[in-house]
Amino acid sequence: MKKFVLSVIALCSFLLVTSRLQAQDYKTAVGLKFGGYENGISGKFFLDEGTAIEGLVGFRSHGVVFSGLYELHQSAFNTAGLKFYYGFGAHLGSVGSGVYKRFGGDDKVYNDSHILLGADGVLGLEYKIDQAPVAISLDLNPRVELATGPFFDIAPGLGIKYTF
Protein backbone atom coordinates (compact mmCIF):
# COMPACT_ATOMS: atom_id res chain seq x y z
CA MET A 1 0.00 0.00 0.00
CA LYS A 2 2.82 2.40 0.89
CA LYS A 3 4.54 1.77 -2.48
CA PHE A 4 1.25 2.33 -4.30
CA VAL A 5 0.69 5.72 -2.59
CA LEU A 6 4.27 6.80 -3.31
CA SER A 7 3.91 5.71 -6.94
CA VAL A 8 0.67 7.70 -7.34
CA ILE A 9 2.27 10.78 -5.75
CA ALA A 10 5.32 10.45 -8.02
CA LEU A 11 3.14 10.03 -11.13
CA CYS A 12 0.93 13.01 -10.25
CA SER A 13 3.98 15.17 -9.57
CA PHE A 14 5.53 14.17 -12.90
CA LEU A 15 2.29 14.96 -14.77
CA LEU A 16 1.93 18.35 -13.07
CA VAL A 17 5.53 19.33 -13.82
CA THR A 18 5.24 18.16 -17.43
CA SER A 19 2.00 20.05 -18.04
CA ARG A 20 3.49 23.22 -16.51
CA LEU A 21 6.51 23.00 -18.79
CA GLN A 22 4.32 22.60 -21.85
CA ALA A 23 2.00 25.46 -20.84
CA GLN A 24 4.85 27.95 -20.53
CA ASP A 25 6.12 29.29 -23.86
CA TYR A 26 9.65 30.10 -22.65
CA LYS A 27 11.69 30.55 -19.48
CA THR A 28 14.12 33.38 -20.33
CA ALA A 29 14.31 36.12 -22.95
CA VAL A 30 16.66 38.94 -23.92
CA GLY A 31 15.96 41.64 -26.44
CA LEU A 32 15.34 45.25 -27.34
CA LYS A 33 12.70 47.63 -26.01
CA PHE A 34 11.63 50.81 -27.76
CA GLY A 35 9.68 53.21 -25.59
CA GLY A 36 8.38 56.73 -25.25
CA TYR A 37 11.32 57.80 -23.08
CA GLU A 38 14.13 55.31 -23.51
CA ASN A 39 15.24 52.68 -25.99
CA GLY A 40 17.33 49.88 -24.61
CA ILE A 41 18.04 46.30 -23.66
CA SER A 42 15.61 44.07 -21.77
CA GLY A 43 15.81 40.72 -20.03
CA LYS A 44 12.90 38.64 -18.73
CA PHE A 45 12.95 35.59 -16.49
CA PHE A 46 9.88 33.55 -15.52
CA LEU A 47 9.73 32.56 -11.85
CA ASP A 48 6.82 30.22 -12.61
CA GLU A 49 4.17 29.82 -15.33
CA GLY A 50 2.45 33.14 -14.69
CA THR A 51 5.04 35.30 -12.91
CA ALA A 52 8.09 37.00 -14.40
CA ILE A 53 10.66 39.62 -13.53
CA GLU A 54 11.95 41.96 -16.21
CA GLY A 55 14.96 44.24 -16.14
CA LEU A 56 15.54 47.11 -18.55
CA VAL A 57 18.53 49.32 -19.27
CA GLY A 58 17.18 52.30 -21.20
CA PHE A 59 19.27 54.90 -22.98
CA ARG A 60 18.08 58.41 -23.70
CA SER A 61 19.72 61.61 -24.82
CA HIS A 62 22.38 62.37 -22.20
CA GLY A 63 21.20 59.70 -19.79
CA VAL A 64 20.55 56.12 -18.75
CA VAL A 65 17.73 54.57 -16.72
CA PHE A 66 17.59 51.16 -14.98
CA SER A 67 14.10 49.70 -14.48
CA GLY A 68 12.85 46.55 -12.79
CA LEU A 69 9.34 45.10 -13.17
CA TYR A 70 7.38 42.32 -11.50
CA GLU A 71 4.88 40.97 -14.05
CA LEU A 72 1.87 38.64 -13.99
CA HIS A 73 1.08 36.79 -17.24
CA GLN A 74 -2.08 35.01 -18.37
CA SER A 75 -3.52 33.71 -21.64
CA ALA A 76 -5.27 36.24 -23.84
CA PHE A 77 -8.21 35.74 -26.20
CA ASN A 78 -7.80 31.92 -26.21
CA THR A 79 -4.95 32.34 -28.69
CA ALA A 80 -1.89 30.10 -28.45
CA GLY A 81 1.24 32.11 -27.74
CA LEU A 82 -0.62 35.33 -26.88
CA LYS A 83 -0.40 36.52 -23.26
CA PHE A 84 -1.78 39.50 -21.41
CA TYR A 85 0.54 40.89 -18.74
CA TYR A 86 0.53 43.59 -16.10
CA GLY A 87 2.79 44.54 -13.25
CA PHE A 88 4.69 47.14 -11.29
CA GLY A 89 8.23 48.16 -10.49
CA ALA A 90 10.61 51.08 -10.16
CA HIS A 91 13.27 52.99 -12.08
CA LEU A 92 16.50 54.77 -11.21
CA GLY A 93 18.71 56.77 -13.55
CA SER A 94 20.05 60.13 -14.56
CA VAL A 95 19.70 62.65 -17.37
CA GLY A 96 21.97 65.47 -18.46
CA SER A 97 20.99 69.00 -19.39
CA GLY A 98 18.67 69.54 -22.34
CA VAL A 99 15.08 69.74 -23.49
CA TYR A 100 13.07 66.54 -23.07
CA LYS A 101 9.78 65.84 -24.76
CA ARG A 102 7.20 64.43 -22.36
CA PHE A 103 4.73 62.04 -23.95
CA GLY A 104 1.37 63.83 -23.98
CA GLY A 105 2.65 66.80 -21.98
CA ASP A 106 4.76 69.93 -22.06
CA ASP A 107 8.49 69.80 -22.79
CA LYS A 108 10.75 69.66 -19.73
CA VAL A 109 13.97 71.72 -19.69
CA TYR A 110 16.93 70.65 -17.52
CA ASN A 111 19.86 73.05 -17.14
CA ASP A 112 22.05 70.48 -15.37
CA SER A 113 22.10 66.74 -14.57
CA HIS A 114 19.21 65.24 -12.63
CA ILE A 115 18.55 61.95 -10.89
CA LEU A 116 15.47 60.02 -12.01
CA LEU A 117 13.65 57.94 -9.41
CA GLY A 118 10.10 56.69 -9.45
CA ALA A 119 7.48 53.98 -9.70
CA ASP A 120 6.58 52.16 -12.92
CA GLY A 121 3.71 50.06 -14.14
CA VAL A 122 3.20 47.93 -17.23
CA LEU A 123 0.11 46.69 -19.08
CA GLY A 124 0.46 44.87 -22.38
CA LEU A 125 0.23 41.93 -24.76
CA GLU A 126 3.04 39.58 -25.76
CA TYR A 127 3.02 37.10 -28.62
CA LYS A 128 5.50 34.20 -28.72
CA ILE A 129 5.88 33.13 -32.34
CA ASP A 130 5.26 29.39 -32.67
CA GLN A 131 8.26 27.37 -33.93
CA ALA A 132 10.55 30.43 -33.58
CA PRO A 133 12.53 31.71 -30.58
CA VAL A 134 11.00 35.21 -30.89
CA ALA A 135 8.47 37.10 -28.76
CA ILE A 136 6.98 40.50 -29.63
CA SER A 137 5.32 42.75 -27.07
CA LEU A 138 3.29 45.95 -27.13
CA ASP A 139 2.56 47.72 -23.86
CA LEU A 140 1.75 50.88 -21.97
CA ASN A 141 4.13 52.03 -19.25
CA PRO A 142 2.64 54.41 -16.67
CA ARG A 143 5.35 56.17 -14.69
CA VAL A 144 5.37 58.38 -11.62
CA GLU A 145 8.54 60.46 -11.52
CA LEU A 146 9.39 61.50 -7.97
CA ALA A 147 12.92 62.97 -8.06
CA THR A 148 12.33 65.56 -10.81
CA GLY A 149 8.56 65.76 -10.40
CA PRO A 150 6.30 64.75 -9.12
CA PHE A 151 4.53 64.05 -12.39
CA PHE A 152 2.65 61.18 -13.98
CA ASP A 153 2.97 60.03 -17.57
CA ILE A 154 2.10 57.05 -19.77
CA ALA A 155 4.40 55.95 -22.59
CA PRO A 156 3.94 53.20 -25.17
CA GLY A 157 6.51 50.43 -25.56
CA LEU A 158 7.41 47.92 -28.26
CA GLY A 159 9.67 44.97 -27.52
CA ILE A 160 11.26 42.17 -29.49
CA LYS A 161 12.98 39.36 -27.60
CA TYR A 162 14.97 36.20 -28.29
CA THR A 163 13.52 33.43 -26.11
CA PHE A 164 15.16 30.31 -24.67
TAFEN-V101414 format. One record per pair of residues at least 4 apart in sequence whose C-alpha atoms are under 7 Angstrom apart, sorted by the first residue. I is the first residue (numbers start at 1). J is the second residue. D is the distance in Angstrom with one decimal. If there is no record, write none. Layout:
[[I | J | D] [I | J | D]]
This chain:
[[1 | 5 | 6.3] [2 | 6 | 6.3] [3 | 7 | 6.0] [4 | 8 | 6.2] [5 | 9 | 6.2] [6 | 10 | 6.1] [7 | 11 | 6.1] [8 | 12 | 6.1] [9 | 13 | 6.1] [10 | 14 | 6.1] [11 | 15 | 6.2] [12 | 16 | 6.1] [13 | 17 | 6.1] [14 | 18 | 6.0] [15 | 19 | 6.1] [16 | 20 | 6.2] [17 | 21 | 6.3] [18 | 22 | 6.3] [19 | 23 | 6.1] [20 | 24 | 6.4] [20 | 49 | 6.7] [24 | 49 | 5.6] [25 | 81 | 6.8] [25 | 128 | 6.9] [26 | 163 | 6.2] [26 | 164 | 5.9] [27 | 45 | 6.0] [27 | 46 | 5.3] [27 | 164 | 6.3] [28 | 44 | 5.6] [28 | 45 | 4.6] [28 | 46 | 6.4] [28 | 163 | 5.8] [28 | 164 | 5.4] [29 | 43 | 5.6] [29 | 44 | 5.1] [29 | 45 | 6.6] [29 | 161 | 5.8] [29 | 162 | 5.4] [29 | 163 | 4.2] [29 | 164 | 6.1] [30 | 42 | 5.7] [30 | 43 | 4.4] [30 | 44 | 6.4] [30 | 161 | 5.2] [30 | 162 | 5.4] [30 | 163 | 6.7] [31 | 41 | 5.8] [31 | 42 | 5.3] [31 | 43 | 6.5] [31 | 160 | 5.6] [31 | 161 | 3.9] [31 | 162 | 5.8] [32 | 40 | 5.7] [32 | 41 | 4.7] [32 | 42 | 5.7] [32 | 159 | 5.7] [32 | 160 | 5.5] [32 | 161 | 6.3] [33 | 39 | 5.7] [33 | 40 | 5.3] [33 | 41 | 6.0] [33 | 42 | 6.3] [33 | 157 | 6.8] [33 | 158 | 5.8] [33 | 159 | 4.3] [33 | 160 | 6.6] [34 | 38 | 6.7] [34 | 39 | 4.4] [34 | 40 | 6.6] [34 | 157 | 5.6] [34 | 158 | 5.1] [34 | 159 | 6.2] [35 | 39 | 5.6] [35 | 155 | 6.7] [35 | 156 | 5.8] [35 | 157 | 4.2] [35 | 158 | 6.3] [36 | 103 | 6.6] [36 | 155 | 4.8] [36 | 156 | 5.7] [36 | 157 | 6.6] [37 | 60 | 6.8] [38 | 58 | 4.9] [38 | 59 | 5.2] [38 | 60 | 5.0] [39 | 58 | 5.2] [39 | 59 | 5.5] [39 | 60 | 6.8] [40 | 56 | 6.9] [40 | 57 | 5.5] [40 | 58 | 4.2] [40 | 59 | 5.6] [41 | 56 | 5.7] [41 | 57 | 5.4] [41 | 58 | 6.5] [42 | 54 | 7.0] [42 | 55 | 5.7] [42 | 56 | 4.4] [42 | 57 | 6.5] [43 | 54 | 5.6] [43 | 55 | 5.3] [43 | 56 | 6.6] [44 | 52 | 6.7] [44 | 53 | 5.7] [44 | 54 | 4.3] [44 | 55 | 6.5] [45 | 52 | 5.5] [45 | 53 | 5.5] [45 | 54 | 6.5] [46 | 51 | 5.8] [46 | 52 | 4.0] [46 | 53 | 6.4] [47 | 51 | 5.5] [47 | 52 | 5.4] [50 | 72 | 5.6] [50 | 73 | 4.7] [50 | 74 | 6.1] [51 | 71 | 5.8] [51 | 72 | 4.7] [51 | 73 | 6.1] [52 | 70 | 6.1] [52 | 71 | 5.1] [52 | 72 | 6.4] [53 | 69 | 5.6] [53 | 70 | 4.7] [53 | 71 | 6.0] [54 | 68 | 5.8] [54 | 69 | 5.1] [54 | 70 | 6.6] [55 | 67 | 5.8] [55 | 68 | 4.6] [55 | 69 | 6.4] [56 | 66 | 5.8] [56 | 67 | 5.0] [56 | 68 | 6.4] [57 | 65 | 5.9] [57 | 66 | 4.8] [57 | 67 | 6.5] [58 | 64 | 5.7] [58 | 65 | 5.1] [58 | 66 | 6.3] [59 | 63 | 6.1] [59 | 64 | 4.6] [59 | 65 | 6.5] [60 | 64 | 6.0] [62 | 95 | 5.5] [62 | 96 | 4.9] [63 | 94 | 5.4] [63 | 95 | 4.1] [63 | 96 | 6.0] [64 | 93 | 5.6] [64 | 94 | 5.8] [64 | 95 | 6.7] [65 | 91 | 6.6] [65 | 92 | 5.6] [65 | 93 | 4.0] [65 | 94 | 6.4] [66 | 91 | 5.5] [66 | 92 | 5.3] [66 | 93 | 5.9] [67 | 90 | 5.7] [67 | 91 | 4.2] [67 | 92 | 6.5] [68 | 89 | 5.4] [68 | 90 | 5.7] [68 | 91 | 6.5] [69 | 87 | 6.6] [69 | 88 | 5.4] [69 | 89 | 4.2] [69 | 90 | 6.8] [70 | 87 | 5.4] [70 | 88 | 5.5] [70 | 89 | 6.0] [71 | 85 | 6.4] [71 | 86 | 5.5] [71 | 87 | 4.2] [71 | 88 | 6.8] [72 | 85 | 5.4] [72 | 86 | 5.5] [72 | 87 | 6.0] [73 | 83 | 6.2] [73 | 84 | 5.7] [73 | 85 | 4.4] [73 | 86 | 6.9] [74 | 83 | 5.4] [74 | 84 | 5.4] [74 | 85 | 6.4] [75 | 82 | 6.2] [75 | 83 | 4.5] [75 | 84 | 6.0] [76 | 82 | 5.6] [76 | 83 | 4.9] [76 | 84 | 5.4] [81 | 127 | 5.4] [81 | 128 | 4.8] [81 | 129 | 6.6] [81 | 130 | 6.9] [82 | 125 | 7.0] [82 | 126 | 5.7] [82 | 127 | 4.4] [82 | 128 | 6.5] [83 | 125 | 5.6] [83 | 126 | 5.2] [83 | 127 | 6.4] [84 | 124 | 5.9] [84 | 125 | 4.6] [84 | 126 | 6.5] [85 | 123 | 5.8] [85 | 124 | 5.4] [85 | 125 | 6.1] [86 | 122 | 5.2] [86 | 123 | 4.3] [86 | 124 | 6.4] [87 | 121 | 5.7] [87 | 122 | 5.2] [87 | 123 | 6.8] [88 | 120 | 5.6] [88 | 121 | 4.2] [88 | 122 | 6.2] [89 | 119 | 5.9] [89 | 120 | 5.0] [89 | 121 | 6.1] [90 | 118 | 5.7] [90 | 119 | 4.3] [90 | 120 | 5.0] [91 | 117 | 5.6] [91 | 118 | 5.5] [91 | 119 | 6.3] [91 | 120 | 6.8] [92 | 116 | 5.4] [92 | 117 | 4.6] [92 | 118 | 6.9] [93 | 115 | 5.8] [93 | 116 | 4.8] [93 | 117 | 6.6] [94 | 113 | 6.9] [94 | 114 | 5.5] [94 | 115 | 4.4] [94 | 116 | 5.2] [95 | 113 | 5.5] [95 | 114 | 5.4] [95 | 115 | 6.6] [96 | 112 | 5.9] [96 | 113 | 4.1] [96 | 114 | 6.5] [97 | 110 | 4.8] [97 | 111 | 4.8] [97 | 112 | 4.4] [97 | 113 | 5.4] [98 | 109 | 5.8] [98 | 110 | 5.2] [98 | 111 | 6.4] [99 | 107 | 6.6] [99 | 108 | 5.7] [99 | 109 | 4.4] [99 | 110 | 6.3] [100 | 107 | 5.6] [100 | 108 | 5.1] [100 | 109 | 6.3] [101 | 107 | 4.6] [101 | 108 | 6.4] [102 | 106 | 6.0] [102 | 107 | 5.5] [102 | 108 | 6.9] [103 | 153 | 6.9] [103 | 155 | 6.2] [115 | 147 | 6.4] [116 | 145 | 7.0] [116 | 147 | 5.6] [116 | 148 | 6.5] [117 | 145 | 6.1] [117 | 146 | 5.7] [117 | 147 | 5.3] [118 | 144 | 5.5] [118 | 145 | 4.6] [118 | 146 | 5.1] [119 | 143 | 5.9] [119 | 144 | 5.2] [119 | 145 | 6.8] [120 | 141 | 6.8] [120 | 142 | 5.9] [120 | 143 | 4.6] [120 | 144 | 6.5] [121 | 141 | 5.5] [121 | 142 | 5.1] [121 | 143 | 6.3] [122 | 139 | 6.7] [122 | 140 | 5.8] [122 | 141 | 4.7] [122 | 142 | 6.5] [123 | 139 | 5.5] [123 | 140 | 5.3] [123 | 141 | 6.7] [124 | 138 | 5.6] [124 | 139 | 3.8] [124 | 140 | 6.2] [125 | 137 | 5.7] [125 | 138 | 5.6] [125 | 139 | 6.3] [126 | 135 | 6.7] [126 | 136 | 5.6] [126 | 137 | 4.1] [126 | 138 | 6.5] [127 | 135 | 5.5] [127 | 136 | 5.3] [127 | 137 | 6.3] [128 | 134 | 6.0] [128 | 135 | 4.2] [128 | 136 | 6.5] [129 | 134 | 5.7] [129 | 135 | 5.9] [133 | 162 | 5.6] [133 | 163 | 4.9] [133 | 164 | 6.6] [134 | 161 | 5.7] [134 | 162 | 4.8] [134 | 163 | 5.7] [135 | 160 | 5.8] [135 | 161 | 5.2] [135 | 162 | 6.6] [135 | 163 | 6.8] [136 | 159 | 5.6] [136 | 160 | 4.6] [136 | 161 | 6.4] [137 | 158 | 5.7] [137 | 159 | 4.9] [137 | 160 | 6.4] [138 | 157 | 5.7] [138 | 158 | 4.7] [138 | 159 | 6.5] [139 | 156 | 5.8] [139 | 157 | 5.1] [139 | 158 | 6.6] [140 | 154 | 6.6] [140 | 155 | 5.8] [140 | 156 | 4.5] [140 | 157 | 6.0] [141 | 154 | 5.4] [141 | 155 | 5.2] [141 | 156 | 6.0] [141 | 157 | 6.9] [142 | 153 | 5.7] [142 | 154 | 4.1] [142 | 155 | 6.4] [143 | 152 | 5.7] [143 | 153 | 5.4] [143 | 154 | 6.1] [144 | 150 | 6.9] [144 | 151 | 5.8] [144 | 152 | 4.6] [144 | 153 | 6.6] [145 | 149 | 5.4] [145 | 150 | 5.4] [145 | 151 | 5.5] [145 | 152 | 6.4] [146 | 150 | 4.6]]
